[in-house]
């Protein structure tokens, strides 16, 4: 299934509008995507973004979304997300801060199902005041991190192994096939 660039942009705007903007760096943004996708899978069998997650040093990361965000830093004029965010670094800090160019609107909400908005709201409530390190640490308790090796792709089916999952691995597999 294809990743919707319009939806990704609006998810970033949602996260920026519903968490502490002073704490929204690249690491936290990647983990907000992770927790949204995997929480949605654990409740509704399918992800929101359809991205491929990879086990990297700082936890699970959505590979395509990470590349899109990195492109803003490297070449904002030609970046797909250049009209949505800025990425800046403060001198003396390793945090790459993500700034939304506008707020999330009711019109943006039309890109999402009720379940997707509900899960994004839950995730933002949980991690609103978390630092990148705190949300990274939280991701390290998830099966997606614990049951894959560095550099490996993370199957959404691992979400079924977490204690907060309402679904079974087989159900996720079937739903994924149907969605493709």
N, C-alpha and C positions, 0 to 999 in steps of 0.2 A: 504494500500500500504506500502511496506517495505521501511525502511530508508537505503540509500546507504552509507555505511561507507566510501567508496572510495570518494564519492562526498562530504561528510562532511569534510573529511581531506583536500580536495582541496579547499573547501569554506574557511576554516580557513586560508590556505596558501594565498588565494586571499585577504582576509581581512587584513592579516598581511602585505602583499606586497603593498596594496593600501590605507592604512591609516597610520597615524603617529604611528610608533611602540612604541614610548615612552608612548603613551596614550592608548595602547591596553591592557586593563585588562579584567578580566572575565565578569564583568558587561557589558562593551562595546561590547565584543564579542557576548554575548547573545542577546543584542539589535540589533546588525548588522544582526544576523540571523532572529530576529523578523521582522525588517523592510524589509529585503529581501523577506522573505516568504509572508508577508502580502501585500507588494507593488506588488509582482508578482501575487498574488490572485486578487488584485484590478484591474489589467490590463489584466491578462490572465486566470483567473478563478482557477488556481491550484497553490499549493505551490511548492517550490523548494525542500525542505527537507522531507516533509510529516511527520514532527514531530508533537507531541501534545503539544500545548502551555498551560501554566498554569499561572494564576494570582498570582504572589508572591510579597512580600513586595517592591521589587525594580522594579516592572513592569512585563510585559509578558516574560516568559522564555520557551525555547524549552526543554521539560523535558528529553528526551533521550540524546540530545546533552549536556545538563548541566551535566548529570550523567557521560558521557564520559569524559568531561573536568575535572570534579572533580576527576575521577579515576587517572588522570595524577598526581595530587597532592598527592593522597593517596598511589598509588602503580604503579609508572611509568613503572616498568619492566613488569607488566602484563596488562598495559593499552593499549587499542586499538589505542589510539592517541599518545602513547609514542614515536613513530617514527616520529611524526609530530610536536609536540609542547612540550615546557617546561612551567611550571607555577611556578613563583617565587614571593616571597614577600620581599620587602625591610624593614629593621628594621625601626620601627617608622611610617610605612605606612600601611593602611588597604587594599590598592590596591594589588590584585593578578595579576601580570603582565603575559601576555601570549607572549611567544617567539616562532616564527616559527623556525624549524630546517633547513628549506631551503626556497628558493623563489618559487613563483608560476611561472610555465613555460607554454609555448604554448601547450605542451603535456597535461598539466593539464586542459587547456581550452577545450580540446576535450570531457570532461565529461559533459559539459553544452550545453544547447541549446543557440541560439542567444538571445532569450528573457531573459533567466536566466543570461547570462553574462551582458546584457544591464542593467538589474535591479541591479545586484551586483555593477556595475560601478556607477550607479546613487546613490545608498545608500552610497557607499564609498566616493563619491564626496561631498555629503551632510554632512557626519559625519567624514570626514577625520581628522579634527583638534578638534573634540569634545572630551570632557572628558567623563568618564563613567557616571558621574552625569548629564551632559548635555543631553546625549542621553537617559538616564533613564527618565529625565524630559519630553523630547519630546514624549516618549512612553506613558506617562500619559495623553496625550491629545487624544489618539486613542480610538475608540469605544471598542477595545479588552480589554483595561484596565478599561474604564469608565463603561462598561455595564456588568462586571463580578465581583464577590466577591473574596476576598482573598482565595486562595486554589482551586478555580474552574478552570476547563478546559475551554479554550477559543476556541469557534468554528470559523473556518475561515470565515464563513458567516458574522460575525460581521464586517469584512473589508468593506462590501458593504455599511455600514452605515456611513463611513467616507466621507468627502467632496471630497477627491482625488480619489474616486473609479469610475471606468468606467463601472462597472458591477453591476448586481442585485443579491440579495441574492439567488433567485431561480436558477439563472444561475450557481452560485458557487455550490449549492447543486447538480445539475445535473452533472456538471463536476466532482465533487468529487465521485459520484456514478460510473460514467463511468471509472474513473481512478483506481478504486479498483479492 
